[in-house]
């Protein structure tokens, strides 16, 4: 018996190398708006957060009113850059071909953006129709709230304790842990930083990998450990 009944994948920074593209677009817009911030700092501080929540966080921290027009401007710029430049994370298809457990995607990105990115890199057939966006659940239900992971488990009728999440952000790890799920952290995307693995571990990831090729063996090992309890 496998230790897990469902594997839930984040998308950005786990399946597609999109977080670095978002960090470049958003750091440029914020710098132009009077809040200088590097691409590296964007990745370290805000990976996994929605653009709206990033703006709210910065407004609260720096007491700088950020134009509401930045919301639409970022979305349009980012969609164009992603459609042109987004690439698959190395080793994802290798891992998916070797994982026999049911799987789905649970992401903060919109359904339209997920469809575009997954189609571009050839991953949509590996997951469709089980591709879920937290934005479709309603306002303010994105990670770090657990709602999207609980939604994913409900679609399969699986108990959260039998689920394993693959996440690259602390916000995502917190969401998965709040949902009662186990977590593997991932640091193999281009936006990774020096303390990335430590932060994922501190947030609740049981182990952290930097190569997606290693995921099947890690899933098997964690599953055996769960069955032995």
N, C-alpha and C positions, 0 to 999 in steps of 0.2 A: 504493500500500500504506500502510495506517495504521501509525503508529509503535508502537501498542499493540494487544495482543490481548485485554486485560482491564483494566477499571477497577474498583478495589476501594474502596468507600466505607465510612468509619466512619459510625456512625449518630448518636450523641449529639453535638450541637454542629456537625454537618455537614448532616444531613438533617432532624433535628428539634431544636428549641430547648429541649433538656432539661437541659443542664448547669447553667443558672442555677437551675432548680427544685431540682436535686440539691444545689447549693451552699447554697441557702436552708435546706433541710431539715437538711443535715448540719452547717452552722454553728450552727444552733439547738441541735441535740443535743449537739454538742461543748462549746458554751458552758455548757449546763446541767450537763454532766458535769465541769466544772472546767477546761476548756481554751478560754478565750475566743478566738474567731477570727471575722473578718468574712466576709460573703458574698464580697466581692471577693478576699480572700486565699485562700479556698477555691478559687475559680476559677483563680487564678494558680498556686497550688501543687499542686493535686490534680486538676485536670480530666483526665479520661482514665483515672484510677486507680479500681480497685474500692474499695468501702467497706471491705472487709476489709483491704486493703493500706494504705488511709489510716489506719485505726485502728492497725495494726502500726507504721507509720511514726511516728505521734504518740507511741505508747507508748515507742518506742525513743528518740525525741528528747527528750521531756519527762519521762520516767520516771513517767508517770501511768498507773496501771492502769485501763483502760477496760472497763467491764462487757461481757461477752459478749452480754448482752441488747440492747445497742445495735445489734448486727448485725441481728437480727430487727425491732427497732423501726423502724430506718431503712428497711428494705425495705418494710414495710407502709405507713409514712407516705408514702414516695416513690412507691410504686405508685398510691396514692390521689390524690396531687397530680398526677402525670403523667396519669393517666386523665382528670382534670378539666381540667388547664391546658395540657398540651403542645400546641405549634403547630409547623407546618412552617416550615422556614427559607425565607425569601423567595427566589424564583427557582429553587428546586429543580426544579419540574415543567417550567419553561422549559428548564433545562439538560438534563434527562433526555430531553425530546422531541427535542433536537437532537444528542444523542450516539448514534451508531450502534454503538459498540464494545460488546462483551459486558460485563456488569456484575454485581457482587454486593455484598453488605454483609458486613463483617467487624467485629464489635463485641465489646466486653467485657461488654455487657449480656446478661442471660439471654434465652433464646429466648422465654419467655413475655412478658417486658417488651417485647422487640422486636416481637413480634406485636401486642401491645396498642397500642403507639405508632404503628407503621406503618399499622395498620388505622384508627386514629383520624384520622390526617392524610391518609389516602388514598394512601399510597405503596406499600402491600404489592403491588399488581398490577405495579408497575414492576420488582420484584426477585424475587418468589416464583418458584420455590422456593429461590433462591440467597441465603438469608439465614442467616448463620453466626454462632454465638456461641462465643467462646473458652471459656466455661464448660462447653460440651458436650464439649470435647476432653479434659477431665480436670483434676484439681487443679493449680493453680499454672502454668497455661499461658496466662494472660492477658497482654496487652500490659503492659510493653514487650518481652516475648518475641515472636519472629516467628511463632509457631506458627499463629495464626489466619489470617495472610496467606498463609502457605505452604499451609495447608489450602484456602483459597479458590482459589488458583492450581491446585492439584491436581485440584479438582473439574472444572475446565475443560480440564485437560491442557495448561496454558500455562506456559511458562518464566517464572520470576520476573523476568527481565530485560526481558520484554515486557509487564510490568504497571505500571500507574500507580495510586498510592494517593492518596485525598483525606482529609486528616486535620486535626483542629483542636488536637491535643495533642502536646506534645513526646514523651510516652510512646509515642503512636501513630506518630509520625515515626521514632523510634528503632526501633520494631518493624518498620516497613516497610523501613527501610534495612538492618536486620539480615537481612531476608528477601531482600535483593538487588533491591529494587524502587525505582522513582523516585517522588517524592512532591510533590504540590501541597499547600501549607498553606492553611488556611481560617480567617479571623478574623471572619466575619460574624454569629456568634451573640451572644446577649446577655451571655455571660460573658466576652467579650473584654476585654483590659486593655492598657495603654500599650505594654508591651514584647512583646506577644504575637507579632507578625510577626517580630521579631528573634529571638525564642527558637525559633520554628519553623524559621527559616533556619539558625540555629546548630546545630539538631538534625539538619539534613540536607535540608530542603525546598528544591527548586530554585527555586521561586517561591511567592509567597503572594498569595491573592486575598481580598477582603473582600465581594465580591458573587458569588453563585452564578451569576448570569447570565453572568459572564465565563468560566466554566469551559469551555464548548465551544471558544472561541477559544484558550484556553491549552492545552487538550489537542491541538488541531490544530497549534499552534506547536511544542510540545514533541515531537510526533510527527514533524513535518517535520525537526526538528533531529536526531532519532534516526535517521531514514532516510538523512540526509546523511552520517552517520559511516561 
